[in-house]
């Protein structure tokens, strides 16, 4: 069962999550990972952030049933790969760019997709564009799982990263993360370290 999400505000300019009652800024999952990585392999912008944001917006429009207008070969290829993924996987998006807030642990984030299989199994998926997937994506998806899904359902919810590489023909890959409890434990460790330093 999915958690009912408390209302939170999002500031597009500062990319900040804000508690509407207290007005306090809530740290995001990526902020926490970035602060704890010190710029190393866990969290590092590879210079393609703007292209990735454009592709995310395009795929969001597609999944919401809006007209899509790709601009340039990169976006066209990303859209083609994503459509192939949807067809091949038979996954159906049930939550799109879903803002989640774990109020007890005090963090927030935006879950790219929550998909459902034809048999009813849920898959929490982060979408990355580029030639590789950062290692910290395991912890990112574990953090979203804790925030989005009731504890008793953690074992019944899949986690994955969908890597779309528009620079290559017919290139998408769904990378599954199988050990929810181990990754959740690692995420909690990172979160505790972040709090200790803050």
C-alpha positions as a Markdown table, in Angstrom:
| # | Residue | x | y | z |
|---|---|---|---|---|
| 1 | Unk | 0.0 | 0.0 | 0.0 |
| 2 | Unk | 1.2 | 3.5 | -0.9 |
| 3 | Unk | 1.6 | 6.1 | 1.8 |
| 4 | Unk | -0.7 | 9.1 | 1.8 |
| 5 | Unk | 1.6 | 12.0 | 1.2 |
| 6 | Unk | 1.4 | 15.1 | 3.4 |
| 7 | Unk | 1.2 | 18.3 | 1.4 |
| 8 | Unk | 4.6 | 19.9 | 0.6 |
| 9 | Unk | 5.5 | 22.8 | -1.5 |
| 10 | Unk | 8.2 | 22.9 | -4.1 |
| 11 | Unk | 10.3 | 25.9 | -5.2 |
| 12 | Unk | 11.3 | 25.4 | -8.8 |
| 13 | Unk | 14.0 | 28.2 | -8.6 |
| 14 | Unk | 15.9 | 26.8 | -5.6 |
| 15 | Unk | 14.8 | 23.2 | -6.2 |
| 16 | Unk | 13.7 | 23.1 | -2.5 |
| 17 | Unk | 10.9 | 21.3 | -0.7 |
| 18 | Unk | 9.1 | 23.4 | 1.9 |
| 19 | Unk | 6.9 | 22.3 | 4.8 |
| 20 | Unk | 3.7 | 24.4 | 4.2 |
| 21 | Unk | 3.0 | 24.6 | 7.9 |
| 22 | Unk | 6.4 | 25.4 | 9.4 |
| 23 | Unk | 7.9 | 27.1 | 6.3 |
| 24 | Unk | 11.1 | 25.1 | 6.9 |
| 25 | Unk | 13.1 | 23.7 | 4.1 |
| 26 | Unk | 13.1 | 19.9 | 3.8 |
| 27 | Unk | 16.3 | 18.3 | 2.6 |
| 28 | Unk | 16.0 | 16.4 | -0.7 |
| 29 | Unk | 17.3 | 12.9 | -1.3 |
| 30 | Unk | 19.7 | 14.2 | -3.9 |
| 31 | Unk | 20.9 | 17.1 | -1.6 |
| 32 | Unk | 21.6 | 14.6 | 1.1 |
| 33 | Unk | 23.5 | 12.3 | -1.3 |
| 34 | Unk | 25.4 | 15.2 | -2.7 |
| 35 | Unk | 26.4 | 16.6 | 0.7 |
| 36 | Unk | 27.6 | 13.2 | 1.8 |
| 37 | Unk | 29.6 | 12.3 | -1.3 |
| 38 | Unk | 31.9 | 15.3 | -1.3 |
| 39 | Unk | 31.7 | 15.3 | -5.1 |
| 40 | Unk | 32.9 | 11.8 | -5.5 |
| 41 | Unk | 31.4 | 8.9 | -7.5 |
| 42 | Unk | 28.2 | 8.8 | -5.4 |
| 43 | Unk | 26.8 | 12.1 | -6.7 |
| 44 | Unk | 28.3 | 14.1 | -9.4 |
| 45 | Unk | 26.7 | 16.2 | -12.2 |
| 46 | Unk | 28.3 | 14.9 | -15.4 |
| 47 | Unk | 27.4 | 18.1 | -17.3 |
| 48 | Unk | 24.3 | 16.6 | -18.9 |
| 49 | Unk | 21.8 | 17.8 | -16.3 |
| 50 | Unk | 20.0 | 20.2 | -18.7 |
| 51 | Unk | 19.6 | 17.6 | -21.4 |
| 52 | Unk | 18.3 | 15.1 | -18.8 |
| 53 | Unk | 15.8 | 17.7 | -17.5 |
| 54 | Unk | 14.5 | 18.3 | -21.0 |
| 55 | Unk | 14.1 | 14.5 | -21.6 |
| 56 | Unk | 12.3 | 14.1 | -18.2 |
| 57 | Unk | 9.8 | 16.8 | -19.2 |
| 58 | Unk | 9.2 | 15.2 | -22.6 |
| 59 | Unk | 8.6 | 11.7 | -21.1 |
| 60 | Unk | 6.3 | 13.3 | -18.4 |
| 61 | Unk | 4.2 | 14.8 | -21.1 |
| 62 | Unk | 4.0 | 11.5 | -22.9 |
| 63 | Unk | 2.9 | 9.5 | -19.8 |
| 64 | Unk | 0.3 | 12.2 | -18.9 |
| 65 | Unk | -1.2 | 11.8 | -22.4 |
| 66 | Unk | -0.1 | 15.3 | -23.6 |
| 67 | Unk | 1.2 | 16.1 | -27.1 |
| 68 | Unk | 5.0 | 15.7 | -27.3 |
| 69 | Unk | 7.3 | 17.8 | -29.4 |
| 70 | Unk | 10.8 | 16.6 | -29.3 |
| 71 | Unk | 13.4 | 19.2 | -30.3 |
| 72 | Unk | 16.5 | 17.7 | -31.9 |
| 73 | Unk | 17.9 | 14.2 | -32.4 |
| 74 | Unk | 18.7 | 13.6 | -28.7 |
| 75 | Unk | 15.1 | 14.1 | -27.6 |
| 76 | Unk | 13.7 | 12.2 | -30.5 |
| 77 | Unk | 16.0 | 9.2 | -29.7 |
| 78 | Unk | 15.1 | 9.4 | -26.0 |
| 79 | Unk | 11.4 | 9.3 | -26.8 |
| 80 | Unk | 11.8 | 6.4 | -29.2 |
| 81 | Unk | 13.8 | 4.4 | -26.6 |
| 82 | Unk | 11.2 | 5.2 | -23.9 |
| 83 | Unk | 8.3 | 4.1 | -26.1 |
| 84 | Unk | 10.2 | 0.8 | -26.8 |
| 85 | Unk | 10.7 | 0.3 | -23.1 |
| 86 | Unk | 7.0 | 0.8 | -22.4 |
| 87 | Unk | 6.0 | -1.6 | -25.2 |
| 88 | Unk | 8.5 | -4.3 | -24.2 |
| 89 | Unk | 7.9 | -4.2 | -20.5 |
| 90 | Unk | 4.1 | -3.8 | -20.4 |
| 91 | Unk | 4.5 | -1.5 | -17.4 |
| 92 | Unk | 1.9 | 1.2 | -16.8 |
| 93 | Unk | 2.7 | 4.4 | -15.0 |
| 94 | Unk | 0.5 | 5.0 | -12.0 |
| 95 | Unk | 2.5 | 7.9 | -10.5 |
| 96 | Unk | 4.4 | 10.4 | -12.6 |
| 97 | Unk | 7.0 | 12.8 | -11.1 |
| 98 | Unk | 5.5 | 12.1 | -7.7 |
| 99 | Unk | 6.7 | 14.3 | -4.8 |
| 100 | Unk | 7.1 | 12.2 | -1.7 |
| 101 | Unk | 7.9 | 13.3 | 1.8 |
| 102 | Unk | 9.1 | 11.0 | 4.6 |
| 103 | Unk | 7.9 | 13.2 | 7.6 |
| 104 | Unk | 9.3 | 11.0 | 10.4 |
| 105 | Unk | 12.8 | 10.9 | 8.9 |
| 106 | Unk | 12.6 | 14.4 | 7.5 |
| 107 | Unk | 13.4 | 14.3 | 3.8 |
| 108 | Unk | 11.6 | 14.7 | 0.5 |
| 109 | Unk | 12.2 | 13.9 | -3.2 |
| 110 | Unk | 10.5 | 13.4 | -6.6 |
| 111 | Unk | 10.0 | 9.9 | -7.7 |
| 112 | Unk | 10.2 | 9.7 | -11.5 |
| 113 | Unk | 7.8 | 6.8 | -11.9 |
| 114 | Unk | 5.8 | 4.3 | -10.1 |
| 115 | Unk | 4.8 | 1.6 | -12.6 |
| 116 | Unk | 2.4 | -1.3 | -12.3 |
| 117 | Unk | 2.9 | -4.7 | -14.0 |
| 118 | Unk | -0.1 | -6.5 | -15.6 |
| 119 | Unk | -0.2 | -8.7 | -12.5 |
| 120 | Unk | -0.4 | -5.8 | -10.1 |
| 121 | Unk | 3.2 | -5.6 | -8.8 |
| 122 | Unk | 4.6 | -2.1 | -8.3 |
| 123 | Unk | 7.9 | -0.9 | -9.6 |
| 124 | Unk | 9.5 | 2.2 | -8.4 |
| 125 | Unk | 11.8 | 3.5 | -11.1 |
| 126 | Unk | 14.3 | 6.4 | -11.5 |
| 127 | Unk | 15.0 | 7.5 | -15.0 |
| 128 | Unk | 18.5 | 8.4 | -16.0 |
| 129 | Unk | 19.8 | 9.6 | -19.4 |
| 130 | Unk | 23.3 | 9.0 | -20.5 |
| 131 | Unk | 25.8 | 6.2 | -21.0 |
| 132 | Unk | 26.0 | 5.1 | -17.4 |
| 133 | Unk | 24.1 | 4.9 | -14.1 |
| 134 | Unk | 25.6 | 6.5 | -11.0 |
| 135 | Unk | 26.1 | 4.0 | -8.1 |
| 136 | Unk | 24.2 | 6.2 | -5.7 |
| 137 | Unk | 21.0 | 5.5 | -7.6 |
| 138 | Unk | 20.6 | 2.4 | -5.4 |
| 139 | Unk | 20.3 | 4.6 | -2.4 |
| 140 | Unk | 18.2 | 7.1 | -4.1 |
| 141 | Unk | 15.5 | 4.5 | -5.0 |
| 142 | Unk | 15.7 | 3.0 | -1.5 |
| 143 | Unk | 15.0 | 6.5 | 0.0 |
| 144 | Unk | 12.0 | 6.9 | -2.3 |
| 145 | Unk | 10.7 | 3.4 | -1.4 |
| 146 | Unk | 10.8 | 4.3 | 2.3 |
| 147 | Unk | 9.0 | 7.6 | 1.6 |
| 148 | Unk | 6.4 | 6.2 | -0.8 |
| 149 | Unk | 5.5 | 2.7 | 0.3 |
| 150 | Unk | 4.2 | 1.4 | 3.7 |
| 151 | Unk | 6.8 | -0.7 | 5.5 |
| 152 | Unk | 5.0 | -4.0 | 5.2 |
| 153 | Unk | 5.0 | -3.6 | 1.4 |
| 154 | Unk | 8.7 | -3.0 | 0.9 |
| 155 | Unk | 9.3 | -6.6 | -0.1 |
| 156 | Unk | 6.5 | -6.5 | -2.7 |
| 157 | Unk | 7.7 | -3.4 | -4.5 |
| 158 | Unk | 10.4 | -3.6 | -7.1 |
| 159 | Unk | 13.1 | -0.9 | -7.5 |
| 160 | Unk | 15.0 | -0.1 | -10.7 |
| 161 | Unk | 16.7 | 2.5 | -12.7 |
| 162 | Unk | 15.7 | 3.0 | -16.4 |
| 163 | Unk | 18.8 | 4.1 | -18.2 |
| 164 | Unk | 18.0 | 5.7 | -21.6 |
| 165 | Unk | 21.0 | 6.5 | -23.8 |
| 166 | Unk | 19.8 | 8.6 | -26.7 |
| 167 | Unk | 23.3 | 8.7 | -28.2 |
| 168 | Unk | 23.0 | 5.0 | -29.2 |
| 169 | Unk | 20.5 | 3.2 | -31.4 |
| 170 | Unk | 17.8 | 1.2 | -29.6 |
| 171 | Unk | 19.4 | 1.7 | -26.2 |
| 172 | Unk | 17.6 | 1.5 | -23.0 |
| 173 | Unk | 18.3 | -0.8 | -20.0 |
| 174 | Unk | 16.2 | -1.5 | -16.9 |
| 175 | Unk | 18.6 | -2.1 | -14.0 |
| 176 | Unk | 16.9 | -3.9 | -11.1 |
| 177 | Unk | 17.9 | -3.4 | -7.4 |
| 178 | Unk | 16.9 | -6.6 | -5.6 |
| 179 | Unk | 17.8 | -6.2 | -2.0 |
| 180 | Unk | 15.5 | -3.6 | -0.6 |
| 181 | Unk | 16.3 | -4.0 | 3.1 |
| 182 | Unk | 20.1 | -3.8 | 2.6 |
| 183 | Unk | 19.8 | -0.7 | 0.5 |
| 184 | Unk | 17.3 | 0.9 | 2.9 |
| 185 | Unk | 19.8 | 0.2 | 5.8 |
| 186 | Unk | 22.6 | 1.9 | 3.7 |
| 187 | Unk | 20.3 | 4.9 | 3.0 |
| 188 | Unk | 19.5 | 5.3 | 6.7 |
| 189 | Unk | 23.2 | 5.3 | 7.5 |
| 190 | Unk | 23.8 | 8.1 | 4.9 |
| 191 | Unk | 20.8 | 10.0 | 6.4 |
| 192 | Unk | 22.1 | 9.7 | 9.9 |
| 193 | Unk | 25.6 | 10.9 | 8.9 |
| 194 | Unk | 24.0 | 13.8 | 7.1 |
| 195 | Unk | 22.1 | 14.8 | 10.2 |
| 196 | Unk | 25.2 | 14.5 | 12.4 |
| 197 | Unk | 27.1 | 16.9 | 10.1 |
| 198 | Unk | 24.2 | 19.4 | 9.6 |
